[in-house]
Amino acid sequence: MNRIFQTLFLAAATISGSTYHSVACTGISLKAADGSYIQARTIEWAYGALKSEYVIIPRGEHLRSYTPTGANGMEFTSRYGVVGLAVVEKEFIAEGINEVGLSAGLFFFPRYGGYEQYDAQYNASTLADLQVVQWALTQFATIDELKQGMKNVRVVGLEKTAVVHWRIGDASGRQVVMEIVGGEVRFFENTVGVLTNAPGFEWQLANLENYVNLRPGSADNYKIGDVLLQPLGGSSAMLGLPGDFTPPSRFVRAAFFRNSAPQRANGHDTVLQAFHILNNFDVPIAIENPSEKQLPSATQWTSAIDLTSRKVYYKTAYNNTIRCIDLAEIDFQRVKYQSLPLDKVQSQPIEYIKVG
C-alpha cells in the first residue's frame, strides 16, 4: 500500500518540495432549461501519467475499505450500481454516479481539513478518505441519506499529509460540499455551483466579495481630467478576474464563468457547455512541472455527469474526443465488477478533410 500512496501523493513533494503543487481540480455545476442537472470537473496531476480508469460496480458486490495498515477496514455490499472514474486504484473513485442519480467526487483539501486519528479497534467502521465516493455511491440515493450514513463511519486518511473534501449532488439538483475539519463532518449547501481546493468552502464564498465589480460585457468609458479612457476590446468589465491556477483564483474564475453562462435547452447541450467552460482551466504542463517533457497537460482528464439522464462523459489530455457511458445501457444485476483505462490508446484522432 505504501508504494501506491507514494506514487500518488509524494512524487510532487520529492520533486518540488510541496505535495500539493500539482493538485488543481476545478468543479462546476449547471442546470438546463428542461431541468437536467450537470456536474463537471477537471482532475490534475503533473508528475507523470496518472493511472485513470472507468469503473463499473454491480449491485450486490462485496467491498472493503483500506486502512493505513491494509485492506482491513469497513465491509459493505453495494445496494446500487455505479459508474465511476478512478485514479491509481479502482477503489479510489474521484468522480462518479449511481443508477438512482446520486453523484459524488473528491477534491484535494490540503492544510485545512483533518480526519479522526486512525485506531485499529474501530476497523469495522473505518472508511478510507479515498473510498468515501465508492461507499457513498453504492449505498445511498440522496444527500440526506448520505448525511445520516456519515454518522456511522470513521473517515481516516491513507497518507498522513493528504486530505480531501467532497462534492455531492443528487438528481433533485441539490449539491453540498462535505468537509472534515478536526474530525468533525461539516456540510455546506453549494448554490454557487463551484468547488476547487483549499482553503475551506466558507472562505471561498467570502472571498467572492472581493470581486463584486466583475460582470459580463464591457466597461463604460471613464474620463480622468481631459483624458478619456476607453475599453481596448470586448469583455473589459472582466478586468480584475484572476487568471492564475491557485485554488482561490480558480474558484472566482469558475464562479464567474458558471454564473454568467447562458442556460442551455437540455442536458446534452449543457454537457457541451460545461466542457467549454472547463477548457479555461486546462493547466499547461510547464506551469505545474517545468521538468516534465512528456505529458500533453497537467489536466489529465475532464468529466461531465448528467445526473438526470444518468450519463458519464469524459475526455482526456491524450484524446479530446468526448466519450459517454450511459447507465441505462448497463444491467447492474448481471454486469461484472470491472475497471478499464479511460484511453485504450493514448493518441488524439484527427479527421483529415479532403478538398477536391
Phi, psi and chi 1 to 4 in degrees:
 res  aa     phi    psi   chi1   chi2   chi3   chi4
   1 MET       -  -38.3  -69.6  -62.0  -63.4      -
   2 ASN   -58.6  -37.9  -71.9  -21.8      -      -
   3 ARG   -62.1  -41.1  178.6 -173.4   57.0   79.3
   4 ILE   -59.7  -48.6  -66.1  171.4      -      -
   5 PHE   -71.9  -33.2  -55.2  133.0      -      -
   6 GLN   -64.6  -39.1  -73.6  172.8   -7.6      -
   7 THR   -59.7  -44.2  -60.3      -      -      -
   8 LEU   -81.7  -42.5 -177.8   57.1      -      -
   9 PHE  -105.5  -26.0  -60.0  120.0      -      -
  10 LEU  -105.4   -9.0  -60.1 -177.1      -      -
  11 ALA   -60.0  -42.4      -      -      -      -
  12 ALA   -64.7  -36.8      -      -      -      -
  13 ALA   -64.5  -38.9      -      -      -      -
  14 THR   -65.2  -39.5  -59.1      -      -      -
  15 ILE   -84.3  -44.2  -64.0  169.0      -      -
  16 SER  -116.6   -6.0   66.1      -      -      -
  17 GLY    86.3    0.1      -      -      -      -
  18 SER  -140.5  127.1  171.8      -      -      -
  19 THR   -63.2  -24.4  -54.6      -      -      -
  20 TYR  -108.7    5.1  -57.0  104.8      -      -
  21 HIS   -60.7  -27.5  -75.6 -179.8      -      -
  22 SER   -95.9    3.3   63.0      -      -      -
  23 VAL  -100.6  116.8  177.9      -      -      -
  24 ALA  -147.0   46.0      -      -      -      -
  25 CYS   -72.1  139.5  -56.0      -      -      -
  26 THR  -129.9  129.8  -58.1      -      -      -
  27 GLY  -123.2  142.2      -      -      -      -
  28 ILE  -135.9  161.6   61.0  171.1      -      -
  29 SER  -134.8  149.4   61.9      -      -      -
  30 LEU  -141.1  150.4  -62.0  165.5      -      -
  31 LYS  -123.5  131.9 -174.0  171.6  -75.7 -171.2
  32 ALA   -83.4  165.7      -      -      -      -
  33 ALA   -63.2  -29.3      -      -      -      -
  34 ASP   -85.0    6.6   68.2   -1.5      -      -
  35 GLY    95.4   -6.6      -      -      -      -
  36 SER   -61.8  136.6  -62.8      -      -      -
  37 TYR  -117.1  127.0  178.1   55.1      -      -
  38 ILE  -121.0  132.8  -48.8  -58.7      -      -
  39 GLN  -117.8  127.6  -69.8 -170.3  168.1      -
  40 ALA  -131.4  158.1      -      -      -      -
  41 ARG  -165.1  163.5   58.0   95.8   51.0   86.0
  42 THR  -108.4  162.4   67.2      -      -      -
  43 ILE  -138.9  131.3 -166.1  160.4      -      -
  44 GLU  -115.4  149.1  -84.3   74.7   28.4      -
  45 TRP  -164.6  120.7  178.6 -113.8      -      -
  46 ALA  -109.5   12.6      -      -      -      -
  47 TYR  -124.0   50.3  -65.7   92.5      -      -
  48 GLY   114.1  166.4      -      -      -      -
  49 ALA   -67.1  123.1      -      -      -      -
  50 LEU   -81.3  121.1  179.8   64.2      -      -
  51 LYS   -61.4  115.1  179.2 -174.5  174.6 -174.9
  52 SER  -131.5  133.3  -60.0      -      -      -
  53 GLU  -138.0  155.5  -59.0  177.3  -40.4      -
  54 TYR   -96.0  141.3   67.4   82.9      -      -
  55 VAL  -122.0  135.5  179.1      -      -      -
  56 ILE  -114.9  122.6  -47.1  -64.2      -      -
  57 ILE  -115.5  119.6  -55.6  176.2      -      -
  58 PRO   -78.1  168.7   30.2  -33.9      -      -
  59 ARG   -67.1  147.1  -63.0 -175.9 -148.4  117.4
  60 GLY    80.1    9.1      -      -      -      -
  61 GLU   -79.6  129.9 -173.6   71.3   23.0      -
  62 HIS   -82.3  125.9 -179.9  -98.3      -      -
  63 LEU  -129.1  158.2  -57.5  163.2      -      -
  64 ARG  -144.4  141.7 -170.9  163.5 -164.3  172.3
  65 SER   -84.3  148.5  177.6      -      -      -
  66 TYR   -76.1  158.7  -69.3  113.0      -      -
  67 THR  -127.6  175.8   74.7      -      -      -
  68 PRO   -61.6  -11.1  -28.0   37.9      -      -
  69 THR  -109.4    1.1   58.7      -      -      -
  70 GLY   143.1 -167.8      -      -      -      -
  71 ALA   -87.0   64.9      -      -      -      -
  72 ASN  -134.5   27.3   54.0    1.7      -      -
  73 GLY   -94.3 -154.7      -      -      -      -
  74 MET   -60.2  138.9 -174.8  175.0   71.6      -
  75 GLU  -102.0  142.2  -61.9 -178.3   68.7      -
  76 PHE  -154.4  156.7   51.6   98.7      -      -
  77 THR  -117.6  134.3  -59.8      -      -      -
  78 SER   -69.5  125.6   56.5      -      -      -
  79 ARG   -86.4  -29.6  -63.6  176.9   59.5 -161.4
  80 TYR  -126.5  148.2  -58.2  108.4      -      -
  81 GLY   -73.3  148.9      -      -      -      -
  82 VAL  -136.3  143.6  171.8      -      -      -
  83 VAL  -119.8  125.3  172.9      -      -      -
  84 GLY  -135.1  160.5      -      -      -      -
  85 LEU  -110.5  116.1  -54.8  180.0      -      -
  86 ALA  -112.8  155.8      -      -      -      -
  87 VAL  -123.0  139.6  -66.3      -      -      -
  88 VAL    69.1  -59.4 -178.5      -      -      -
  89 GLU  -129.3  151.7  -61.6  -64.6  -43.2      -
  90 LYS   -63.7  -21.8   67.5 -179.8 -175.7  -62.9
  91 GLU   -74.8  -20.6  -66.1   86.5   -2.4      -
  92 PHE   -93.7   74.4  -58.3  162.4      -      -
  93 ILE   -76.2  119.5  -64.5  176.1      -      -
  94 ALA   -86.8  -26.1      -      -      -      -
  95 GLU  -157.2  137.4 -167.8   72.8   27.8      -
  96 GLY  -171.2  179.8      -      -      -      -
  97 ILE  -148.3  150.8 -174.6  173.5      -      -
  98 ASN  -105.9  175.5   67.6   20.1      -      -
  99 GLU   -69.7  -13.4   59.0 -176.3  -51.7      -
 100 VAL  -103.7    5.0  -69.4      -      -      -
 101 GLY   100.6    8.3      -      -      -      -
 102 LEU   -82.3  131.7 -175.1   73.4      -      -
 103 SER  -125.5  146.7 -178.6      -      -      -
 104 ALA  -150.9  152.9      -      -      -      -
 105 GLY  -152.5  154.4      -      -      -      -
 106 LEU  -107.4  146.3   63.6   82.1      -      -
 107 PHE  -133.3  134.4  -68.2   69.7      -      -
 108 PHE   -65.9  145.3  -75.9   93.9      -      -
 109 PHE  -141.4   60.8 -172.6   42.6      -      -
 110 PRO   -68.8  145.2   26.0  -34.9      -      -
 111 ARG    76.0  -27.9  -65.0  175.4   51.3 -161.2
 112 TYR  -102.0  -22.1  -71.2   84.6      -      -
 113 GLY   -98.0  165.9      -      -      -      -
 114 GLY  -166.8  126.3      -      -      -      -
 115 TYR   -91.3  176.6  -48.1  127.6      -      -
 116 GLU   -67.4  152.7  -66.9 -173.3   76.6      -
 117 GLN   -67.3  139.6  -68.5  -66.3  -44.8      -
 118 TYR   -67.5  133.7  170.9   64.8      -      -
 119 ASP  -138.4  114.8 -171.4  -26.2      -      -
 120 ALA   -59.1  -24.3      -      -      -      -
 121 GLN   -68.3  -15.1   68.9  174.5  -46.5      -
 122 TYR  -105.6   21.9  -61.1  110.8      -      -
 123 ASN   -54.8  -33.6  -87.9    3.9      -      -
 124 ALA   -64.7  -20.8      -      -      -      -
 125 SER  -119.0   13.2   59.4      -      -      -
 126 THR   -89.7  129.2  -67.2      -      -      -
 127 LEU  -124.2  126.2 -179.3   64.3      -      -
 128 ALA   -67.8  141.1      -      -      -      -
 129 ASP   -56.2  -38.2   56.3  -10.6      -      -
 130 LEU   -76.6   -3.1  -61.6 -176.2      -      -
 131 GLN  -114.4    7.5  -71.3  178.4 -102.0      -
 132 VAL   -60.9  -41.6  167.1      -      -      -
 133 VAL   -63.4  -45.9  173.4      -      -      -
 134 GLN   -56.9  -47.6  179.9 -162.8   52.0      -
 135 TRP   -64.5  -47.7  168.1   75.1      -      -
 136 ALA   -60.6  -45.3      -      -      -      -
 137 LEU   -71.3  -29.6  -64.1 -177.6      -      -
 138 THR   -81.3  -14.1   59.5      -      -      -
 139 GLN  -112.3  -27.0  -58.1  -57.0  -56.7      -
 140 PHE  -128.5  154.9  -54.8  112.6      -      -
 141 ALA  -106.8  -22.1      -      -      -      -
 142 THR  -138.2  165.6   66.7      -      -      -
 143 ILE   -62.5  -42.2  -69.6  169.6      -      -
 144 ASP   -63.2  -37.8  -73.4  -24.9      -      -
 145 GLU   -62.8  -42.8  -73.3 -177.8    8.8      -
 146 LEU   -62.7  -42.6  170.1   62.0      -      -
 147 LYS   -58.7  -40.1  -69.6  175.3   74.4  170.5
 148 GLN   -67.6  -41.9  -75.3  -63.2  117.4      -
 149 GLY   -63.3  -31.8      -      -      -      -
 150 MET   -64.5  -18.8  -75.3  -61.8  -62.5      -
 151 LYS   -71.8  -13.2  -63.1  176.5 -178.6  178.8
 152 ASN  -109.6    6.7  -57.9  -44.5      -      -
 153 VAL  -127.1  157.0  -60.8      -      -      -
 154 ARG  -114.5  109.5  -67.7  170.2   57.5   90.9
 155 VAL   -84.4  128.9  175.6      -      -      -
 156 VAL  -128.6  158.4  -58.4      -      -      -
 157 GLY   -89.0  144.9      -      -      -      -
 158 LEU   -89.2  -14.9  -66.1  179.0      -      -
 159 GLU  -136.8  131.8 -159.2  -77.7  -30.1      -
 160 LYS   -59.0  -36.7  -69.2 -178.5  179.8  179.2
 161 THR  -100.3   -5.8   60.1      -      -      -
 162 ALA   -99.0  129.3      -      -      -      -
 163 VAL  -132.1  148.7 -178.8      -      -      -
 164 VAL  -128.1  160.9  -59.9      -      -      -
 165 HIS  -127.0  174.0   57.9  175.7      -      -
 166 TRP  -132.6  148.2  -62.9  -94.6      -      -
 167 ARG  -111.2  126.4  175.3 -176.1   67.1  176.0
 168 ILE  -127.2  131.9  -56.0  109.2      -      -
 169 GLY  -133.6  153.6      -      -      -      -
 170 ASP  -125.8  176.1   62.4   29.3      -      -
 171 ALA   -65.0  -15.7      -      -      -      -
 172 SER   -71.0  -15.7   71.1      -      -      -
 173 GLY    97.1    2.4      -      -      -      -
 174 ARG   -81.4  145.0  179.4 -174.4  175.3 -164.6
 175 GLN  -138.1  140.1 -176.0 -172.2  129.4      -
 176 VAL  -129.4  157.9  -61.9      -      -      -
 177 VAL  -107.9  131.3  173.8      -      -      -
 178 MET  -111.6  124.8 -177.7  174.7   76.1      -
 179 GLU  -126.9  145.5  -63.7  179.0  -12.6      -
 180 ILE  -116.2  116.6  -57.7  177.5      -      -
 181 VAL  -128.1  123.3  179.2      -      -      -
 182 GLY    60.2   30.6      -      -      -      -
 183 GLY    80.9   -3.1      -      -      -      -
 184 GLU   -98.5  128.7  177.0 -171.2   -9.2      -
 185 VAL   -82.6  127.9 -179.2      -      -      -
 186 ARG  -125.5  140.6  -56.7  174.7 -178.0  177.6
 187 PHE  -119.2  139.3  -71.5   91.4      -      -
 188 PHE  -129.5  127.8  -55.3   96.4      -      -
 189 GLU   -65.5  132.7  -62.4  -67.7  -32.2      -
 190 ASN  -113.2   84.3 -172.3    1.5      -      -
 191 THR   -86.1  -16.9   56.7      -      -      -
 192 VAL   -76.4  -19.5   74.5      -      -      -
 193 GLY    76.1   26.6      -      -      -      -
 194 VAL  -137.4  146.9  171.5      -      -      -
 195 LEU  -149.7  139.3 -173.8   62.3      -      -
 196 THR  -127.4 -124.4   58.0      -      -      -
 197 ASN  -118.6 -130.3  -48.2  106.7      -      -
 198 ALA   -86.7  156.3      -      -      -      -
 199 PRO   -70.7 -165.1  -18.8   32.6      -      -
 200 GLY   -67.0  165.9      -      -      -      -
 201 PHE   -61.6  -41.6 -175.8   67.6      -      -
 202 GLU   -61.8  -40.9  -73.7 -174.8  -55.0      -
 203 TRP   -62.9  -41.7 -175.2   96.5      -      -
 204 GLN   -61.9  -40.2  -59.7  -81.9   20.3      -
 205 LEU   -64.4  -43.8  -69.3 -179.6      -      -
 206 ALA   -62.3  -37.0      -      -      -      -
 207 ASN   -65.0  -24.9 -175.2   51.5      -      -
 208 LEU   -59.3  -25.9  -73.5  177.1      -      -
 209 GLU   -68.0  -14.1  -65.3 -177.7  -12.7      -
 210 ASN   -73.9   -5.8  -72.8  -43.6      -      -
 211 TYR  -126.6   33.3  -60.2   90.9      -      -
 212 VAL   -66.2  -16.1  -66.6      -      -      -
 213 ASN   -80.2  -14.7   59.2  -62.3      -      -
 214 LEU   -74.2  141.7  -64.3  178.2      -      -
 215 ARG  -160.7  159.6   65.1 -174.0 -170.1  -82.8
 216 PRO   -67.4  159.6  -16.3   29.6      -      -
 217 GLY    95.4 -154.9      -      -      -      -
 218 SER  -116.7  149.5  -63.6      -      -      -
 219 ALA   -76.7  157.3      -      -      -      -
 220 ASP   -76.2  156.5  -63.7  -30.8      -      -
 221 ASN   -60.8  151.9  -66.5  -11.3      -      -
 222 TYR  -143.7  133.0 -176.1   70.0      -      -
 223 LYS  -107.4  127.7 -162.7  168.9 -173.7  179.2
 224 ILE  -114.5  106.6  -62.4 -179.7      -      -
 225 GLY    61.4 -124.7      -      -      -      -
 226 ASP   -94.2    1.4  -66.3  -29.3      -      -
 227 VAL   -95.0  123.0  178.9      -      -      -
 228 LEU   -93.0  117.3 -179.6   64.5      -      -
 229 LEU   -92.8  126.7  -54.2 -179.0      -      -
 230 GLN  -127.6  148.3  -56.9  178.1   72.3      -
 231 PRO   -58.1  140.6  -22.8   33.2      -      -
 232 LEU   -81.0  -16.1  -67.0  173.1      -      -
 233 GLY  -173.9 -173.1      -      -      -      -
 234 GLY   -67.4  162.3      -      -      -      -
 235 SER    65.8   23.9  -57.0      -      -      -
 236 SER   -67.4  -18.3   57.3      -      -      -
 237 ALA   -72.6   -7.8      -      -      -      -
 238 MET   -89.2   -1.4  -70.0  170.7   52.0      -
 239 LEU   -56.1  129.4  -75.3  169.5      -      -
 240 GLY   104.3   -9.4      -      -      -      -
 241 LEU   -67.1  123.0 -175.7   71.4      -      -
 242 PRO   -67.6  139.1   23.6  -32.3      -      -
 243 GLY  -113.3    0.3      -      -      -      -
 244 ASP   -81.9 -179.6   62.3   81.6      -      -
 245 PHE  -107.7   17.3  -70.8  100.0      -      -
 246 THR   -69.2  153.7   61.9      -      -      -
 247 PRO   -56.3  -44.0  -27.5   36.3      -      -
 248 PRO   -62.1  -40.4  -25.6   37.0      -      -
 249 SER   -67.6  -41.1  -65.9      -      -      -
 250 ARG   -64.9  -36.6  -75.0 -176.1  -72.6  104.8
 251 PHE   -61.4  -47.2 -168.4   99.7      -      -
 252 VAL   -62.9  -47.0  172.0      -      -      -
 253 ARG   -63.5  -44.1 -164.3  157.5   70.5 -108.0
 254 ALA   -64.8  -40.6      -      -      -      -
 255 ALA   -62.1  -41.3      -      -      -      -
 256 PHE   -65.8  -48.6 -179.6   83.3      -      -
 257 PHE   -65.1  -43.4  -69.3  154.5      -      -
 258 ARG   -65.1  -44.8 -178.7  -97.5 -171.1 -166.7
 259 ASN   -84.8   -6.2  -73.0  -77.3      -      -
 260 SER  -103.9   -4.5   61.0      -      -      -
 261 ALA   -72.1  136.0      -      -      -      -
 262 PRO   -67.9  144.8   23.4  -32.1      -      -
 263 GLN   -74.0  132.0 -171.8  176.3   51.1      -
 264 ARG   -90.5  166.1  -60.5  -55.9 -175.3 -168.2
 265 ALA   -72.6  -37.8      -      -      -      -
 266 ASN  -144.8  177.5   52.6   49.7      -      -
 267 GLY   -62.8  -42.0      -      -      -      -
 268 HIS   -58.1  -50.4  174.9  -90.6      -      -
 269 ASP   -66.6  -32.3  -68.6  -11.4      -      -
 270 THR   -72.1  -35.8  -54.9      -      -      -
 271 VAL   -59.7  -46.5  163.7      -      -      -
 272 LEU   -63.0  -38.9  -63.0 -178.9      -      -
 273 GLN   -62.8  -40.3 -177.0 -178.5   53.2      -
 274 ALA   -61.1  -42.8      -      -      -      -
 275 PHE   -62.4  -41.5  -82.0  111.6      -      -
 276 HIS   -62.6  -43.1  -79.6  -58.3      -      -
 277 ILE   -62.7  -45.5  -68.6  172.6      -      -
 278 LEU   -72.6  -15.2  -71.8  176.7      -      -
 279 ASN   -57.5  -27.7  -76.3  -18.2      -      -
 280 ASN   -69.5   -8.9  -67.8  -82.0      -      -
 281 PHE  -113.1    8.6  -61.9   86.8      -      -
 282 ASP   -62.4  127.9  -80.2   -6.5      -      -
 283 VAL   -96.9  115.9  179.5      -      -      -
 284 PRO   -60.6  140.6  -21.0   33.0      -      -
 285 ILE   -61.3  -36.6 -173.6   60.3      -      -
 286 ALA   -68.0  -22.7      -      -      -      -
 287 ILE   -67.8  -39.5  -60.2  -62.0      -      -
 288 GLU   -86.8  -43.7  -71.5  -68.0  -32.7      -
 289 ASN  -148.7   92.3  179.5   10.6      -      -
 290 PRO   -59.6  -22.0  -24.0   34.3      -      -
 291 SER   -82.2  -14.9   65.9      -      -      -
 292 GLU   -78.7  124.3  173.6   58.9   62.1      -
 293 LYS  -112.4  -13.7  -54.9  -61.6 -177.3 -175.0
 294 GLN   -97.3  -33.8  -57.2  -57.4  -44.0      -
 295 LEU   -71.2  141.4  -65.4 -179.4      -      -
 296 PRO   -73.6  -25.7   24.3  -31.8      -      -
 297 SER  -164.5  153.8  172.5      -      -      -
 298 ALA   -72.8  -22.7      -      -      -      -
 299 THR   -78.1  103.2  -56.6      -      -      -
 300 GLN   -75.2  -40.8  -61.4  -85.5  -60.8      -
 301 TRP  -157.5  160.0   47.9  -94.5      -      -
 302 THR  -129.1  135.8  -56.7      -      -      -
 303 SER  -128.4  157.0   67.4      -      -      -
 304 ALA  -140.5  128.3      -      -      -      -
 305 ILE  -117.0  125.4  -64.6 -179.9      -      -
 306 ASP   -90.5  103.8 -173.4  -28.2      -      -
 307 LEU   -72.1  -21.9  -78.2   71.1      -      -
 308 THR   -80.3  -48.2  -54.4      -      -      -
 309 SER   -89.7   -5.3  -62.9      -      -      -
 310 ARG    59.3   56.7  -41.8  -71.4 -160.3  -95.6
 311 LYS  -128.6  139.3  -66.2  177.5 -179.6  177.8
 312 VAL  -110.6  122.8  176.0      -      -      -
 313 TYR  -114.0  145.8  -60.0   81.8      -      -
 314 TYR  -155.5  157.9   71.8   87.5      -      -
 315 LYS  -140.1  162.1   65.2  176.4 -175.3  174.9
 316 THR  -126.5  171.4   71.9      -      -      -
 317 ALA   -64.6  -25.0      -      -      -      -
 318 TYR   -90.6  -23.2  -52.9   94.1      -      -
 319 ASN  -149.4  104.5 -176.9  -11.4      -      -
 320 ASN   -79.9    3.3  -88.5  -90.8      -      -
 321 THR   -65.4  128.5  -57.2      -      -      -
 322 ILE   -78.8  126.7  -62.7  172.3      -      -
 323 ARG  -112.9  155.4  -74.8  146.3  -79.6  176.8
 324 CYS  -135.3  137.3  177.7      -      -      -
 325 ILE  -115.4  118.2  -57.8  172.3      -      -
 326 ASP   -97.4  114.3 -173.0  -14.6      -      -
 327 LEU   -63.7  -25.1  -85.8   69.9      -      -
 328 ALA   -65.7  -20.1      -      -      -      -
 329 GLU   -91.3    2.2  -63.4 -178.6   -5.0      -
 330 ILE  -108.0  128.7  -58.4  172.0      -      -
 331 ASP   -89.5   96.3 -176.5  -13.4      -      -
 332 PHE   -71.9   -8.3  -74.2  106.0      -      -
 333 GLN   -81.9  -24.3 -161.9   63.1   38.7      -
 334 ARG  -116.3  -24.1  -63.4  179.6 -180.0  -87.3
 335 VAL   -63.5  151.3   72.5      -      -      -
 336 LYS   -89.4  149.6  -59.7  -62.8 -176.4 -177.3
 337 TYR   -64.4  124.0 -175.6   22.6      -      -
 338 GLN  -154.5  158.2   57.6 -169.6  -82.5      -
 339 SER  -143.1  138.5   61.5      -      -      -
 340 LEU  -139.5  149.8  -66.7  165.6      -      -
 341 PRO   -59.0  145.0  -21.5   32.6      -      -
 342 LEU   -61.0  -35.1  -66.1 -170.9      -      -
 343 ASP  -115.2  119.8  -67.5  -54.7      -      -
 344 LYS   -64.0  -41.3  -67.8 -179.2  179.6  178.6
 345 VAL  -132.8  129.7  178.2      -      -      -
 346 GLN   -83.5   77.4  -69.4 -177.7  -24.6      -
 347 SER  -152.5  135.4  176.3      -      -      -
 348 GLN   -86.0  115.3  175.2   65.5   52.2      -
 349 PRO   -69.7  143.1   23.4  -31.0      -      -
 350 ILE  -126.3  129.2  -63.1  174.2      -      -
 351 GLU   -91.4  121.1  179.7 -178.4   -1.8      -
 352 TYR   -91.8  132.5  -72.7   90.6      -      -
 353 ILE   -98.0  122.0  -53.0  -62.1      -      -
 354 LYS   -90.4  127.3  -71.0 -173.3  176.0 -178.8
 355 VAL  -108.0  120.9  179.1      -      -      -
 356 GLY  -128.7      -      -      -      -      -
